[in-house]
Amino acid sequence: MDYIHSLKTASEQFGHMYDEYHQLTREVERLEEEDLPVDDFTIENMKKQRVWLKDQMYRMLVAHKNGV
């Protein structure tokens, strides 16, 4: 967790991605839990965006951890 905090402090881009990832997660969970009328395409796109963000953040985190 220290690497995440460190990278959030060092990289504005990572911080924005981190916030967006968690915002998307909360929204997807809310839509699924409340069974709100939204098409599957919308939720799928949100989930794909989350996966993309997570992948990008992981790459940045590994690079940061390795001092790259």
N, C-alpha and C positions, 0 to 999 in steps of 0.2 A: 504494500500500500504506500510505502514511502516513495517509491519511484513514481507512482501516479501523482501524488501530491507535488513532488519535485517537478515533474513535467508540466503539470497544470500551472505552476508558478513560472516556469521558464518559457512556456510556449502558449501564446494567446490562441493560436489555431487549435492546439490540443484541448485547451480549456473550453473553447466553443464546441468542439466535437463531443467532448465529454458531456457537456450540458445538453446538447441536442440528443445524444444517445439516451440519456436518462429521461428527457422530456418525451421522446418517442415511446420509450418503454412504458412510462406511466399512462400515456394516451392509449396504446394498444391494450394494456391490461384493463383500463377503464372501459373501453369499447367492448371487450370480450366479457368482462364481468357483468356489465349492465345490459348486455345483449341489445345494444342500440342498433337501430336500423341503418346500417352502412354496408355498402357492397363489399364483397370479398376482395375485389381488385384493390380497393383503397387500403384495406388492412394488409394485404400481401405486399403492396408497395411500401408501406410503413415498415414492415418486417424486413424487407430487402434493404431498405435504407439503414435500418439498425445494424444488420449484418455487415454492410459496407463500412459503416462508421466504426464498428468494433474491430474489423480487420485493419483499417487505417490506424486506429489508436494503438492496436497491438504492435504494428510495425514501428510506429513512432516510439513506443515504450521500449521495445527491444533495442532500437538504435540508441535511445537515450541511456539505457542501462549499460550498453556496450561502449558508451562514450563516443558514438559516431555523430 
